Amino acid sequence: MGIYWVLDRTTGEEILVDGDTVARVIRVEISYIDWCIETDGRFENGKWRVR
C-alpha cells in the first residue's frame, strides 16, 4: 500500500497518510485514486486532493 499526501480543501491542512486511510476517509476505492494519480498526477474532488 502506498503513501499519499492528502489536502483537505476546507481547512487547507495537508497530511501524509497510507492508502487504507485515504480510501476510508475519502470513501473512494484506492484503485481508482491510484488510476487518477497515474493519469493526471492527482485525484481531486470538491473537498479533497490526493497526490
Phi and psi restraints in degrees (range 20) as a CNS / XPLOR table:
assign (resid 1 and name C) (resid 2 and name N)
       (resid 2 and name CA) (resid 2 and name C) 1.0 -84.7 20.0 2
assign (resid 2 and name N) (resid 2 and name CA)
       (resid 2 and name C) (resid 3 and name N) 1.0 176.5 20.0 2
assign (resid 2 and name C) (resid 3 and name N)
       (resid 3 and name CA) (resid 3 and name C) 1.0 -113.3 20.0 2
assign (resid 3 and name N) (resid 3 and name CA)
       (resid 3 and name C) (resid 4 and name N) 1.0 137.5 20.0 2
assign (resid 3 and name C) (resid 4 and name N)
       (resid 4 and name CA) (resid 4 and name C) 1.0 -132.2 20.0 2
assign (resid 4 and name N) (resid 4 and name CA)
       (resid 4 and name C) (resid 5 and name N) 1.0 145.2 20.0 2
assign (resid 4 and name C) (resid 5 and name N)
       (resid 5 and name CA) (resid 5 and name C) 1.0 -89.5 20.0 2
assign (resid 5 and name N) (resid 5 and name CA)
       (resid 5 and name C) (resid 6 and name N) 1.0 126.7 20.0 2
assign (resid 5 and name C) (resid 6 and name N)
       (resid 6 and name CA) (resid 6 and name C) 1.0 -119.8 20.0 2
assign (resid 6 and name N) (resid 6 and name CA)
       (resid 6 and name C) (resid 7 and name N) 1.0 124.6 20.0 2
assign (resid 6 and name C) (resid 7 and name N)
       (resid 7 and name CA) (resid 7 and name C) 1.0 -106.8 20.0 2
assign (resid 7 and name N) (resid 7 and name CA)
       (resid 7 and name C) (resid 8 and name N) 1.0 122.4 20.0 2
assign (resid 7 and name C) (resid 8 and name N)
       (resid 8 and name CA) (resid 8 and name C) 1.0 -86.3 20.0 2
assign (resid 8 and name N) (resid 8 and name CA)
       (resid 8 and name C) (resid 9 and name N) 1.0 110.6 20.0 2
assign (resid 8 and name C) (resid 9 and name N)
       (resid 9 and name CA) (resid 9 and name C) 1.0 -69.5 20.0 2
assign (resid 9 and name N) (resid 9 and name CA)
       (resid 9 and name C) (resid 10 and name N) 1.0 -20.1 20.0 2
assign (resid 9 and name C) (resid 10 and name N)
       (resid 10 and name CA) (resid 10 and name C) 1.0 -78.0 20.0 2
assign (resid 10 and name N) (resid 10 and name CA)
       (resid 10 and name C) (resid 11 and name N) 1.0 -33.6 20.0 2
assign (resid 10 and name C) (resid 11 and name N)
       (resid 11 and name CA) (resid 11 and name C) 1.0 -107.8 20.0 2
assign (resid 11 and name N) (resid 11 and name CA)
       (resid 11 and name C) (resid 12 and name N) 1.0 -18.2 20.0 2
assign (resid 11 and name C) (resid 12 and name N)
       (resid 12 and name CA) (resid 12 and name C) 1.0 82.3 20.0 2
assign (resid 12 and name N) (resid 12 and name CA)
       (resid 12 and name C) (resid 13 and name N) 1.0 3.6 20.0 2
assign (resid 12 and name C) (resid 13 and name N)
       (resid 13 and name CA) (resid 13 and name C) 1.0 -79.1 20.0 2
assign (resid 13 and name N) (resid 13 and name CA)
       (resid 13 and name C) (resid 14 and name N) 1.0 133.2 20.0 2
assign (resid 13 and name C) (resid 14 and name N)
       (resid 14 and name CA) (resid 14 and name C) 1.0 -119.3 20.0 2
assign (resid 14 and name N) (resid 14 and name CA)
       (resid 14 and name C) (resid 15 and name N) 1.0 128.8 20.0 2
assign (resid 14 and name C) (resid 15 and name N)
       (resid 15 and name CA) (resid 15 and name C) 1.0 -131.0 20.0 2
assign (resid 15 and name N) (resid 15 and name CA)
       (resid 15 and name C) (resid 16 and name N) 1.0 156.6 20.0 2
assign (resid 15 and name C) (resid 16 and name N)
       (resid 16 and name CA) (resid 16 and name C) 1.0 -99.6 20.0 2
assign (resid 16 and name N) (resid 16 and name CA)
       (resid 16 and name C) (resid 17 and name N) 1.0 121.2 20.0 2
assign (resid 16 and name C) (resid 17 and name N)
       (resid 17 and name CA) (resid 17 and name C) 1.0 -138.0 20.0 2
assign (resid 17 and name N) (resid 17 and name CA)
       (resid 17 and name C) (resid 18 and name N) 1.0 165.7 20.0 2
assign (resid 17 and name C) (resid 18 and name N)
       (resid 18 and name CA) (resid 18 and name C) 1.0 -86.4 20.0 2
assign (resid 18 and name N) (resid 18 and name CA)
       (resid 18 and name C) (resid 19 and name N) 1.0 170.0 20.0 2
assign (resid 18 and name C) (resid 19 and name N)
       (resid 19 and name CA) (resid 19 and name C) 1.0 -62.3 20.0 2
assign (resid 19 and name N) (resid 19 and name CA)
       (resid 19 and name C) (resid 20 and name N) 1.0 -37.0 20.0 2
assign (resid 19 and name C) (resid 20 and name N)
       (resid 20 and name CA) (resid 20 and name C) 1.0 -62.1 20.0 2
assign (resid 20 and name N) (resid 20 and name CA)
       (resid 20 and name C) (resid 21 and name N) 1.0 -41.2 20.0 2
assign (resid 20 and name C) (resid 21 and name N)
       (resid 21 and name CA) (resid 21 and name C) 1.0 -66.7 20.0 2
assign (resid 21 and name N) (resid 21 and name CA)
       (resid 21 and name C) (resid 22 and name N) 1.0 -42.1 20.0 2
assign (resid 21 and name C) (resid 22 and name N)
       (resid 22 and name CA) (resid 22 and name C) 1.0 -57.8 20.0 2
assign (resid 22 and name N) (resid 22 and name CA)
       (resid 22 and name C) (resid 23 and name N) 1.0 -51.1 20.0 2
assign (resid 22 and name C) (resid 23 and name N)
       (resid 23 and name CA) (resid 23 and name C) 1.0 -61.9 20.0 2
assign (resid 23 and name N) (resid 23 and name CA)
       (resid 23 and name C) (resid 24 and name N) 1.0 -39.1 20.0 2
assign (resid 23 and name C) (resid 24 and name N)
       (resid 24 and name CA) (resid 24 and name C) 1.0 -70.1 20.0 2
assign (resid 24 and name N) (resid 24 and name CA)
       (resid 24 and name C) (resid 25 and name N) 1.0 -43.5 20.0 2
assign (resid 24 and name C) (resid 25 and name N)
       (resid 25 and name CA) (resid 25 and name C) 1.0 -74.1 20.0 2
assign (resid 25 and name N) (resid 25 and name CA)
       (resid 25 and name C) (resid 26 and name N) 1.0 -45.5 20.0 2
assign (resid 25 and name C) (resid 26 and name N)
       (resid 26 and name CA) (resid 26 and name C) 1.0 -82.5 20.0 2
assign (resid 26 and name N) (resid 26 and name CA)
       (resid 26 and name C) (resid 27 and name N) 1.0 -21.1 20.0 2
assign (resid 26 and name C) (resid 27 and name N)
       (resid 27 and name CA) (resid 27 and name C) 1.0 64.4 20.0 2
assign (resid 27 and name N) (resid 27 and name CA)
       (resid 27 and name C) (resid 28 and name N) 1.0 40.2 20.0 2
assign (resid 27 and name C) (resid 28 and name N)
       (resid 28 and name CA) (resid 28 and name C) 1.0 -131.7 20.0 2
assign (resid 28 and name N) (resid 28 and name CA)
       (resid 28 and name C) (resid 29 and name N) 1.0 140.6 20.0 2
assign (resid 28 and name C) (resid 29 and name N)
       (resid 29 and name CA) (resid 29 and name C) 1.0 -61.1 20.0 2
assign (resid 29 and name N) (resid 29 and name CA)
       (resid 29 and name C) (resid 30 and name N) 1.0 138.7 20.0 2
assign (resid 29 and name C) (resid 30 and name N)
       (resid 30 and name CA) (resid 30 and name C) 1.0 -64.2 20.0 2
assign (resid 30 and name N) (resid 30 and name CA)
       (resid 30 and name C) (resid 31 and name N) 1.0 -29.7 20.0 2
assign (resid 30 and name C) (resid 31 and name N)
       (resid 31 and name CA) (resid 31 and name C) 1.0 -64.3 20.0 2
assign (resid 31 and name N) (resid 31 and name CA)
       (resid 31 and name C) (resid 32 and name N) 1.0 -37.0 20.0 2
assign (resid 31 and name C) (resid 32 and name N)
       (resid 32 and name CA) (resid 32 and name C) 1.0 -69.9 20.0 2
assign (resid 32 and name N) (resid 32 and name CA)
       (resid 32 and name C) (resid 33 and name N) 1.0 -40.7 20.0 2
assign (resid 32 and name C) (resid 33 and name N)
       (resid 33 and name CA) (resid 33 and name C) 1.0 -61.7 20.0 2
assign (resid 33 and name N) (resid 33 and name CA)
       (resid 33 and name C) (resid 34 and name N) 1.0 -44.8 20.0 2
assign (resid 33 and name C) (resid 34 and name N)
       (resid 34 and name CA) (resid 34 and name C) 1.0 -60.6 20.0 2
assign (resid 34 and name N) (resid 34 and name CA)
       (resid 34 and name C) (resid 35 and name N) 1.0 -42.1 20.0 2
assign (resid 34 and name C) (resid 35 and name N)
       (resid 35 and name CA) (resid 35 and name C) 1.0 -61.9 20.0 2
assign (resid 35 and name N) (resid 35 and name CA)
       (resid 35 and name C) (resid 36 and name N) 1.0 -43.9 20.0 2
assign (resid 35 and name C) (resid 36 and name N)
       (resid 36 and name CA) (resid 36 and name C) 1.0 -62.2 20.0 2
assign (resid 36 and name N) (resid 36 and name CA)
       (resid 36 and name C) (resid 37 and name N) 1.0 -41.3 20.0 2
assign (resid 36 and name C) (resid 37 and name N)
       (resid 37 and name CA) (resid 37 and name C) 1.0 -65.5 20.0 2
assign (resid 37 and name N) (resid 37 and name CA)
       (resid 37 and name C) (resid 38 and name N) 1.0 -41.8 20.0 2
assign (resid 37 and name C) (resid 38 and name N)
       (resid 38 and name CA) (resid 38 and name C) 1.0 -64.3 20.0 2
assign (resid 38 and name N) (resid 38 and name CA)
       (resid 38 and name C) (resid 39 and name N) 1.0 -37.6 20.0 2
assign (resid 38 and name C) (resid 39 and name N)
       (resid 39 and name CA) (resid 39 and name C) 1.0 -80.8 20.0 2
assign (resid 39 and name N) (resid 39 and name CA)
       (resid 39 and name C) (resid 40 and name N) 1.0 -50.1 20.0 2
assign (resid 39 and name C) (resid 40 and name N)
       (resid 40 and name CA) (resid 40 and name C) 1.0 -111.6 20.0 2
assign (resid 40 and name N) (resid 40 and name CA)
       (resid 40 and name C) (resid 41 and name N) 1.0 -7.6 20.0 2
assign (resid 40 and name C) (resid 41 and name N)
       (resid 41 and name CA) (resid 41 and name C) 1.0 88.1 20.0 2
assign (resid 41 and name N) (resid 41 and name CA)
       (resid 41 and name C) (resid 42 and name N) 1.0 -3.5 20.0 2
assign (resid 41 and name C) (resid 42 and name N)
       (resid 42 and name CA) (resid 42 and name C) 1.0 -168.7 20.0 2
assign (resid 42 and name N) (resid 42 and name CA)
       (resid 42 and name C) (resid 43 and name N) 1.0 162.0 20.0 2
assign (resid 42 and name C) (resid 43 and name N)
       (resid 43 and name CA) (resid 43 and name C) 1.0 -113.1 20.0 2
assign (resid 43 and name N) (resid 43 and name CA)
       (resid 43 and name C) (resid 44 and name N) 1.0 132.5 20.0 2
assign (resid 43 and name C) (resid 44 and name N)
       (resid 44 and name CA) (resid 44 and name C) 1.0 -137.9 20.0 2
assign (resid 44 and name N) (resid 44 and name CA)
       (resid 44 and name C) (resid 45 and name N) 1.0 145.5 20.0 2
assign (resid 44 and name C) (resid 45 and name N)
       (resid 45 and name CA) (resid 45 and name C) 1.0 -142.1 20.0 2
assign (resid 45 and name N) (resid 45 and name CA)
       (resid 45 and name C) (resid 46 and name N) 1.0 -168.1 20.0 2
assign (resid 45 and name C) (resid 46 and name N)
       (resid 46 and name CA) (resid 46 and name C) 1.0 -63.7 20.0 2
assign (resid 46 and name N) (resid 46 and name CA)
       (resid 46 and name C) (resid 47 and name N) 1.0 -25.0 20.0 2
assign (resid 46 and name C) (resid 47 and name N)
       (resid 47 and name CA) (resid 47 and name C) 1.0 -113.5 20.0 2
assign (resid 47 and name N) (resid 47 and name CA)
       (resid 47 and name C) (resid 48 and name N) 1.0 -24.8 20.0 2
assign (resid 47 and name C) (resid 48 and name N)
       (resid 48 and name CA) (resid 48 and name C) 1.0 -129.1 20.0 2
assign (resid 48 and name N) (resid 48 and name CA)
       (resid 48 and name C) (resid 49 and name N) 1.0 150.4 20.0 2
assign (resid 48 and name C) (resid 49 and name N)
       (resid 49 and name CA) (resid 49 and name C) 1.0 -131.4 20.0 2
assign (resid 49 and name N) (resid 49 and name CA)
       (resid 49 and name C) (resid 50 and name N) 1.0 127.9 20.0 2
assign (resid 49 and name C) (resid 50 and name N)
       (resid 50 and name CA) (resid 50 and name C) 1.0 -121.5 20.0 2
assign (resid 50 and name N) (resid 50 and name CA)
       (resid 50 and name C) (resid 51 and name N) 1.0 132.8 20.0 2
